[in-house]
């Protein structure tokens, strides 16, 4: 159980009134004079995120007022664990609202403490035992994603990331296999091997399975570039500063897999994660090289900094061979998606309208947003090569997220329902419930969709 939660009831737990902006006037009208006068004296404004401590006659905190947005009520309580003094609190809301507020509380209590001691412990929230498993599953899985992404590449290279996967697989009784180094060539994963061969930490394909083969097949694929220098098409130093997060897609599918396994969802789960470092050495792959992919398509390397789609090509081909009911890949694939949608709104592409529409609806319900971009087939010609089946780099500087998705589409048959997410995996600014740094995006929506479909 997270340190920010307690299941021990206490008469001393301070109640928190959660009030919407639009409902504040009606709420205030029925309060006792002491609360009205205190809020007036402290000039409290009904604006999203505003919080006020109400003292008792002895100066101790008797109640907390927290105002939340009408448009996005989930996150309004996410800042409370570090705004409020240490102690135990409880929400004065309905059960459904309580669970929503508790999730935001848990996510807002996150601290990355591997290299730096926390300044303080978060305030604690009382949580009913009946809700504990569900809330902790989401919170702990998202903490796993954040921790993996926040950890720099010297402690989260391919080998260390593989150790995280191995530990998780063992925890849930999943079967893990690793294909490592030159064994990738021997087993026809040349795209993964070629991108990662210059690193002293060998490239690998992590493949783990969980659940009964009799259950519906759900396959997750995550981009695991533990550090991306750009290769011989070297990034400028400013663009490398956050490249520890280029394994964000791999961390996301790991977090989603944990949610599925912890809840014992009746699916046959497979997780495929190609893990590499894209660095420079004498044997680094070069612009102009030709790679024969697992599918048999030849890939001309137009840019060594478009490496994520290359390693995903072999993983998607392997995933498609088993024809899962749902195939989901998640990656920090393009800067173009950030230009189109900003850092806080992930892009989703799909070959299956019903699937993507249902997932988007779950995102709206769970305040886990995404935006669909088109697989605009006319742009496929930008990936043409005169000497190979496809180029990994578009000849046009526009529509980069779409051409990257079209590249991946070449490795996914049309009859397999497929979702491709291109996301930031990072908060560039702190917000309630979402501290600056690594972030898990879309996986709450995906888990809710899978739970509704198969649970």
Buried (B, 14 or more C-beta within 10 A) or exposed (E): EBEBBBEEEEEEBBBBBBBBBEBBEEBBEEBEEBBEEBBEEEEBEBEBBBBBBBEEEEEEBBBBBBBBBEEEBBBBBBBBBBBBEEEBBBBBBEEEBBBBBBBBBBBBBBBBEEEEEEEEEBBBBBBBEEBBEBBBBBBBBBBBBBBBBBBBBEEBBBBBBBEBBBEBBEEBEBEBEBBBBEBBBEBBBBBBBBBBBBBEBBBBBBBBBBBEEEBBBBBBBBBBBBBBBBBBBBBEEEBBEBBBBBBBBBBBBBBBBBBBBBBEBEBBBBBBBBBBBBBBEEEBBEBEBEBBBBBEBBBBBBBBBBBBBBBBBBBBBBBBEEEBBBBBBBBBBBEBBBEBBEBBBBBBBBBBEEBBEBBBBBBEEBBBBBBBBEBEEEBBEBBEBEEBBBBBBBEEEEBBBBBBBBBBBBBBBEEBBBBBBBBBBBBEEEBBBBBEBBBBBBBBBBBBBBBEBBE
